[in-house]
Amino acid sequence: MFTSYRRVLIRPGAIGFSSAGFVARLPISMVTLAIVLLIAERSGSYGLAGTVSAAYMVATSVSSPVLARLIDQWGQKRVLVPGVTLFAVGLLGLATSVELEWSTPLPHLFAALGGFGYPPVGACVRARWTSLLGPGRDLHTAFSIEAVVDESIFMLGPVLVTVLALQVHEMAGIVSVVACALVGGFWFAAQSGTQPPVRQTRQSREDRDGLDWGWMAPMILVAVCLGSLFGATEVVTVAFAEEQGHPKAVAILLAVWALGSLLAGVLTGLYSGSSSPLRRYRLGALGMAAAMIPLPFLDSLVVLGAVLFLGGFAISPTMVAAMSLVEANVAASRLTEGITWVTTGIGLGIAPGAAIAGALIDEFGASTAYSVSAVSGVLAAAIAATTGARAADREHAFDAT
């Protein structure tokens, strides 16, 4: 049954770089929570904690595409090593500034420094899979593996950092984030045998002109809408559980949502991948929209959990299809940058989605605030239909070559 996974994972170096990528990506799900827990515990100010974590997120969103392009031009190791080092310096500087009660904006500056340094490890892992396997069904399986890894990261990371920060020491959360970045980043960079080759030859016209924004921009907009959906749903689910009198149930609800996506990722990898990624991309976005539309009308935690579980089933297949589309339509010399733009779009959407939902919670309650999730899902599905039409021409062009 799992022959497709076995065929991919027995490739030389595959388990090694995927495992290192898992460790190096753990900070994605840990760092902002670690910042909030540290600052809130030390200063008692959630406002300060929020602005410092926002400084980190903005810096990461700005730097990720730039670092990705440098990785494509210079190679992964030459960017990853200084990147994770700068990330560690920034986060340790932030921890020091909080411990010594240095005044604003020093914590914000250190957080931004760390954000600027953190490299797009997920895109690097997928670029290695592409270089190792080439186009085809095995690459589809590899992207499914990484979708499962992503969900595992978001299930494990927040729990790990919360336990360390609240049960061990408030600094332990930040220290664990830095440790994961350094260990995983250096481990990943050291595996030079699977690093995609850096093309030193003269660039093609397509490489010089950059990415084709005619189809790439709509994909990024879809990613922004999905980020808004994710950010809003997480915040509103916390409020909904509190309104229902079971605040601790939020952990179960969000875990069930992630579990649905994880299981879907496993099943996606078992599927042959013979259908068009454009079709899967559209259907996945449509499935997420369909799952979000009922949320404003629910009044039961059990029913909410069931709907979130079903909605989670659309997440991994959509992201796998998105990565496949980028791989099929972006020149190999710009692949890391192309993948990073999509993942950056998700990051850009999370904060406004959460902020708008939070304002609606305060004014109208959790059920109404779920409308942000629903609208975001509908917009993502609508734009995905346009994206598919534009990308279809490019995909057929690739098939003809």
C-alpha positions in Angstrom: 0.0 0.0 0.0 2.8 2.4 0.8 5.0 1.4 -2.1 5.0 4.9 -3.5 6.4 6.3 -0.2 9.0 3.6 0.0 10.1 4.2 -3.6 10.7 7.9 -2.8 12.3 7.5 0.6 14.9 4.9 -0.4 16.5 7.5 -2.7 20.1 8.3 -1.5 20.0 11.1 1.0 16.2 11.5 1.0 15.4 10.6 4.6 18.4 12.7 5.7 17.5 16.0 4.2 13.8 15.6 4.8 14.5 14.9 8.5 16.9 17.8 8.8 14.3 20.0 7.1 11.7 18.9 9.7 13.9 20.0 12.6 14.9 23.3 10.8 11.2 24.1 10.1 10.0 23.5 13.7 10.6 27.2 14.5 7.9 28.2 12.0 5.3 26.9 14.4 7.1 27.9 17.6 8.7 31.3 17.3 5.8 33.7 17.6 4.2 31.7 20.4 7.6 31.6 22.2 7.9 35.4 21.9 4.4 36.0 23.3 4.9 33.6 26.2 8.3 35.1 27.1 7.2 38.8 26.9 3.8 38.2 28.6 5.4 36.3 31.4 8.3 38.9 31.9 6.4 42.1 31.3 2.8 41.2 31.7 2.1 43.1 28.4 0.3 41.2 25.7 0.3 44.4 23.7 4.1 44.5 23.6 4.2 40.8 22.9 1.9 41.2 20.0 3.9 44.1 18.4 7.2 42.3 18.8 5.9 39.1 17.3 4.4 41.2 14.5 7.8 42.8 13.9 9.2 39.3 13.4 6.5 38.2 11.0 6.8 41.3 8.9 10.5 40.9 8.6 10.2 37.3 7.6 7.6 38.1 5.0 9.8 40.7 3.5 13.0 38.7 3.5 11.8 35.3 2.5 11.5 35.9 -1.3 14.8 37.8 -1.3 16.6 34.9 0.5 14.9 32.4 -1.8 16.3 34.2 -4.9 19.8 34.3 -3.4 19.5 30.6 -2.7 18.7 29.9 -6.3 21.6 32.1 -7.4 24.3 31.0 -4.9 23.2 27.6 -3.6 21.5 26.6 -0.4 24.5 26.2 1.9 25.9 29.7 1.3 22.6 31.3 2.3 21.2 28.8 4.9 24.3 28.9 7.3 24.5 32.7 7.7 20.7 32.9 7.7 20.1 30.6 10.6 23.0 32.2 12.4 21.5 35.6 12.0 18.2 34.2 13.2 19.8 32.8 16.3 21.6 36.1 17.1 18.3 38.0 16.7 16.3 35.7 18.9 18.9 35.5 21.6 19.3 39.3 21.5 15.5 39.5 21.9 15.6 37.3 24.9 18.4 39.3 26.4 16.6 42.6 25.8 13.5 41.2 27.6 15.5 39.8 30.5 17.4 43.0 31.0 14.3 45.2 30.4 15.8 47.2 27.6 13.4 49.8 26.3 11.4 49.7 23.1 12.2 49.5 20.2 15.2 47.2 21.0 13.1 44.0 21.4 11.3 44.8 18.1 14.7 45.4 16.3 16.1 42.1 17.6 12.9 40.3 16.5 13.1 41.8 13.1 16.8 40.8 12.8 15.8 37.2 13.5 13.0 37.4 11.1 15.2 38.7 8.3 17.6 35.8 8.8 15.2 32.9 8.9 15.6 31.1 5.5 12.7 29.5 3.5 13.7 26.0 4.6 10.4 24.4 3.3 11.1 25.7 -0.2 14.6 24.4 0.0 13.4 20.9 0.9 11.0 20.9 -2.0 13.6 22.1 -4.4 15.8 19.2 -3.3 13.0 16.7 -4.0 12.5 18.3 -7.4 16.2 18.0 -8.2 16.4 14.4 -6.9 13.3 13.1 -8.5 12.4 15.3 -11.5 8.8 15.8 -12.7 6.4 12.9 -12.3 4.4 10.8 -9.8 7.3 10.4 -7.4 7.6 14.1 -7.0 3.9 14.3 -6.2 4.5 11.7 -3.5 7.4 13.7 -2.1 5.4 16.9 -2.0 2.7 14.9 -0.1 5.4 13.8 2.4 6.3 17.4 3.0 2.7 18.4 3.5 2.4 15.7 6.2 5.7 17.0 7.7 4.2 20.6 7.7 1.1 19.4 9.6 3.2 17.5 12.1 5.2 20.6 12.7 2.1 22.6 13.5 0.8 19.9 15.8 4.1 19.3 17.7 5.7 22.8 17.7 3.2 24.8 19.7 2.8 22.0 22.3 6.6 21.7 22.7 7.2 25.4 23.2 4.2 25.9 25.5 5.4 23.1 27.8 9.0 24.3 27.9 8.0 28.0 28.5 5.4 27.3 31.1 6.6 24.2 32.9 10.4 24.6 32.6 11.4 28.3 32.2 10.0 31.2 30.2 13.4 31.4 28.4 13.3 27.7 27.5 10.8 28.3 24.6 13.1 30.8 22.8 16.1 28.6 23.5 14.4 25.6 22.0 13.5 27.6 18.9 17.1 28.7 18.4 18.4 25.2 19.0 16.0 23.7 16.4 17.0 26.3 13.8 20.8 25.9 14.4 20.8 22.1 14.6 18.3 21.6 11.7 19.7 24.3 9.6 23.4 23.2 9.8 22.4 19.5 9.5 20.4 20.3 6.3 23.1 22.5 4.8 25.8 19.9 5.5 24.1 17.5 3.2 25.6 19.0 0.1 25.2 15.8 -2.0 21.5 16.4 -2.5 21.7 20.2 -2.9 20.3 21.3 -6.3 23.0 22.4 -8.6 23.7 26.1 -9.0 23.6 27.1 -12.6 26.7 29.1 -13.5 25.9 29.3 -17.2 24.4 32.2 -18.9 20.8 32.8 -17.8 17.9 32.2 -20.2 15.6 35.1 -21.1 13.0 33.6 -18.8 15.4 33.6 -15.9 16.4 37.2 -16.6 12.9 38.4 -16.9 11.9 36.8 -13.6 8.7 34.9 -12.7 5.6 35.1 -14.9 3.4 37.2 -12.7 0.4 36.7 -15.0 -0.3 33.4 -13.4 1.9 33.7 -10.3 0.1 36.8 -8.8 -3.3 35.0 -8.6 -1.6 32.1 -6.9 -0.1 34.4 -4.3 -3.6 36.0 -3.8 -5.1 32.6 -3.2 -2.4 31.9 -0.7 -3.1 35.2 1.1 -6.8 34.3 1.2 -5.9 30.9 2.6 -3.7 32.5 5.2 -6.6 34.8 6.2 -8.7 31.7 6.5 -6.2 29.9 8.7 -5.6 33.0 11.0 -9.2 33.8 11.4 -10.3 30.2 12.1 -7.7 29.7 14.8 -8.6 32.9 16.6 -12.4 32.4 16.3 -12.2 28.8 17.4 -10.5 29.9 20.7 -13.4 32.4 21.3 -16.1 29.9 20.3 -14.8 27.3 22.7 -14.8 30.0 25.5 -18.4 31.0 24.6 -19.5 27.4 24.8 -18.0 27.1 28.3 -15.2 24.7 27.4 -12.1 26.8 26.7 -9.8 23.8 27.0 -11.6 22.2 24.0 -9.8 24.5 21.6 -6.7 22.4 21.7 -8.7 19.4 20.6 -10.6 21.3 17.9 -7.4 22.7 16.4 -5.7 19.3 16.7 -8.6 17.7 14.9 -8.4 20.3 12.1 -4.7 19.6 11.7 -5.3 15.8 11.9 -7.7 16.0 9.0 -5.0 17.7 6.9 -2.3 15.3 8.0 -4.4 12.2 7.0 -5.3 13.9 3.7 -1.6 14.4 3.0 -0.9 10.7 3.6 -3.7 9.7 1.3 -2.6 12.2 -1.3 0.8 10.6 -1.4 -0.8 7.2 -2.0 -2.8 8.5 -4.9 -1.1 8.2 -8.2 -1.2 11.9 -9.0 -2.2 11.2 -12.6 -4.9 13.9 -12.5 -4.0 17.5 -13.3 -2.6 19.5 -10.4 -4.7 22.4 -11.7 -7.9 20.4 -11.2 -6.8 19.3 -7.7 -5.8 22.9 -6.9 -9.3 24.2 -7.8 -11.1 21.4 -6.1 -9.0 21.8 -2.9 -9.7 25.5 -2.7 -13.4 24.8 -3.3 -13.4 22.1 -0.6 -12.0 24.5 1.9 -14.6 27.2 1.0 -17.4 24.6 1.3 -16.2 23.6 4.8 -15.9 27.2 6.0 -19.4 28.4 4.8 -21.4 26.5 7.6 -19.2 27.7 10.5 -21.1 31.0 11.3 -24.3 28.9 11.7 -23.0 26.2 14.1 -23.7 26.2 17.9 -22.1 22.8 18.9 -18.5 22.0 19.7 -19.0 18.5 18.5 -20.4 19.6 15.1 -17.7 22.2 14.8 -15.0 19.6 15.4 -16.5 17.4 12.6 -16.7 20.2 10.2 -13.1 21.3 10.9 -11.9 17.7 10.5 -13.6 17.6 7.0 -12.2 21.0 6.2 -8.7 19.9 7.1 -9.0 17.2 4.4 -8.8 19.9 1.8 -5.6 21.7 3.1 -2.8 19.3 2.3 -4.1 18.3 -1.2 -4.4 22.0 -2.1 -0.9 22.8 -1.0 0.5 19.7 -2.7 -1.2 20.8 -5.9 0.0 24.4 -5.5 3.6 23.2 -5.2 3.2 20.9 -8.2 1.9 23.9 -10.3 4.9 26.0 -9.3 7.3 23.2 -10.1 5.7 22.7 -13.5 5.7 26.4 -14.4 8.8 27.9 -12.9 12.3 27.5 -14.4 14.5 25.3 -12.3 16.8 28.2 -11.6 14.0 30.1 -9.9 12.1 27.2 -8.2 13.0 28.1 -4.6 11.8 31.7 -5.1 8.6 30.6 -6.8 7.7 28.2 -3.9 8.6 30.8 -1.4 6.3 33.4 -2.9 3.3 31.0 -2.3 4.2 30.2 1.3 4.9 33.9 1.9 1.4 34.7 0.7 0.0 32.5 3.4 2.0 34.2 6.0 0.9 37.6 4.8 -2.8 36.6 5.1 -2.7 35.2 8.6 -2.3 38.5 10.5 -5.1 40.5 8.8 -7.4 37.5 9.0 -6.8 37.1 12.7 -7.1 40.8 13.3 -10.4 41.3 11.5 -11.8 38.2 13.1 -10.7 39.5 16.5 -12.5 42.8 16.0 -15.7 40.9 15.0 -15.5 38.7 18.0 -15.3 41.7 20.3 -18.3 43.4 18.6 -20.6 40.5 17.5 -19.3 37.2 19.0 -17.5 34.2 17.6 -20.2 32.8 15.3 -20.3 36.0 13.3 -16.5 36.2 13.2 -16.4 32.9 11.4 -17.7 34.8 8.4 -14.1 35.9 7.9 -13.1 32.3 7.4 -16.1 31.8 5.0 -15.4 34.9 2.9 -11.7 34.1 2.8 -12.5 30.6 1.6 -14.9 31.8 -1.1 -12.4 34.3 -2.4 -9.6 31.7 -2.5 -11.9 29.4 -4.5 -12.9 32.1 -6.9 -9.4 33.3 -7.6 -8.1 29.7 -7.9 -10.5 29.2 -10.8 -8.9 32.2 -12.5 -5.4 31.0 -11.6 -6.1 27.6 -13.0 -7.2 29.0 -16.4 -4.0 31.0 -16.7 -1.7 28.3 -15.5 -3.4 25.7 -17.7 -1.8 27.1 -20.9 1.6 27.1 -19.3 1.2 23.5 -18.1 0.1 22.3 -21.5 3.2 24.0 -23.0 5.4 22.1 -20.6 3.6 18.8 -21.5 4.3 19.4 -25.1 8.0 19.7 -24.7 
